């Protein structure tokens, strides 16, 4: 009989321990669920406040400046540079001193609008962006693509490295003038407006106005 009572007490004790463990597990689960619920409510509240407050000009600039590369316009070029020069005395070409060569090259020219200098005004769901004028940002002739033809071999007036550099500099200026004549600056402005409009719509703005900044001439 004593052994039976001892066994029964032991069984009750183990049962109490199991029930206690289950109670602890339920309390832990309740705590986890409560924490998750509070976290969800907090995050939802933050997003709701941001949506109600909207964006300001600094937020817009921080959003668009890093992706300025998307708004650039690039013209690719392939051309031939012809170079000819003489030794001169009093601006008169001396006979038998001609030097000349041809350079074939590949290159490109880039134009765009500097987003860092644009002005932004935000009023609720309305945004007004004032863009600076587009400009040429980069002109490059790939040195690895250059091939030289028809080099003259004149002992009186040999070709120098500076002659090649001079020819390339002149060609870059020609590339710029040619690209401007073809409308690269207008294309850059349109591309900037296209990219900015897409970003503003993605940010939730409903009324988007983009205009080019007016620069008044300085008085003499």
Protein Blocks (a to p, Z undefined) as FASTA:
>chain_A
ZZmmmmmmmmmmmmmmmmmmmmmmmmmmmmmmmmmmmmmmmmmmmmmmmmmnopafklmm
mmmmmmmmmmpccddddddddddddddeehiacehiaccddddddddddddddfklpccd
dehjaccddddddddfbdcddfklpccehiacdfklccdfklmmmmmmmmmmmmmmmmmm
nopmmmmmmmmmmmmmmmmmmnopabdcddddddddddZZ
